[in-house]
Amino acid sequence: MSAVRTEDRGSVRILTLDRPERRNALNLEDRLELLEALRAADREARAIVLTGAGAVFCAGGDITSMSQDRSVAAHRLQVVGSIVEQLHGGERPIVAAVEGGAYGLGLALAVGSDLLVAGRSATFSTSFAQVGLAPDTGLAYSLPFRVGRGRTRELLLTARMVSADEAERIGMVDMLADDGAVLEAAVSSAQRLAELSAPMVAGVRRILHMSDQSLQGVLAAEAETQVDLLAGPEFAEGRDAFLERRKPNFNRV
């Protein structure tokens, strides 16, 4: 049985982690499947929703499959590294829909998305420290973008449980929805993103995730991206729509 279930709703692809019997904890094979599903969605859809089947979005890595063999561990981390690179470096925006909770690797997947929608009773934890591990799956990179370095340090070291209300207050979560309605709220957000100019979305994502975040680096990236966009058909459509007082249709160009 597949670990990742796919569904298309128009130009939005929903990727559902489908191991509810183990709270969607991911072993190596599951991670490889998720990586391929993300890559395919980036090619074939205009926006992506990542969610989990059952009561929990993702409980993290499957501890029962973890090995103390260094070569095996290194391979597992190489795979999750590729997943994170796809999350941040892909062309398409990603919305995470979190019901129940996101812990460890699951939290990293959620906060590594562009937007994070969570249920009002959802909970979050970095959780790695609880089993004597440091963070992986890019959590030490993604989480500071949302909550700042000081808060990230506290959450990584304590691995305490964070409620949905606190998660929204500190910026970990972008939007709360009623329990049971999170997926629909996330799909609605993804559909709005899918209507935007695809090159613009990709350009913004590249600027935000590039390694050089100095003022000079950002200014150079903004200038390069903006020159390309100004010369493209999406800006022409956006300009015409503005002058004609209508909604732009970026999907037609």
Secondary structure as UniProt FT lines:
FT   STRAND          4..9
FT   TURN            10..11
FT   STRAND          12..17
FT   HELIX           20..22
FT   TURN            23..24
FT   HELIX           28..44
FT   STRAND          47..52
FT   TURN            54..55
FT   HELIX           63..65
FT   HELIX           70..89
FT   STRAND          94..98
FT   STRAND          101..103
FT   HELIX           105..111
FT   STRAND          115..119
FT   TURN            120..121
FT   STRAND          123..125
FT   HELIX           128..131
FT   TURN            137..138
FT   HELIX           139..147
FT   HELIX           149..158
FT   STRAND          162..163
FT   HELIX           164..170
FT   STRAND          175..177
FT   TURN            179..180
FT   HELIX           182..194
FT   HELIX           198..209
FT   HELIX           215..230
FT   HELIX           233..244
FT   HELIX           250..252
//
